[in-house]
């Protein structure tokens, strides 16, 4: 049996027992639920990695709960900021060949960070649409223009404040 890459959506679909998702033409709602779960799991994975680096046994849920409970507000916010910087800042997009330091980013983490950054755009857009927040929608349309080209450029034109 062939080994699947644990960083793929296909692997996650099987891991979470979502085997009823057809490979060809799956319903949008089913795939959306999968990618949203995947996003949350990956961010929690980054948090657990940071906790493990602090000497916490992440295989013991009670110890994880206790560690998080005992972190003061400032310490928790620093932990969240560290997770944010590790995957959501532009430096996370750079491959090890593009970096000019001795930090080595493996290709799996690079793919992981790029997935998370694209999902932030999607989640922000989804939240902005759901709540009718034009400012929030406008904030991500520029990035969406690169993802979806002409459709998003037209939407960007529609949301501009200037004359038409």
SULPE-V258214 format. One record per run of one state. SS is the DSSP state (~ for helix, > for strand, _ for the rest). FROM is the first residue (numbers start at 1). LEN is the number of residues. If there is no record, write none. Layout:
# SULPE-V258214
SS:FROM:LEN  SS:FROM:LEN
This chain:
# SULPE-V258214
_:1:8  ~:9:7  _:16:12  ~:28:26  _:54:7  ~:61:10  _:71:2  ~:73:16  _:89:1  ~:90:4  _:94:13  ~:107:24  _:131:3  ~:134:15  _:149:1  ~:150:10  _:160:5
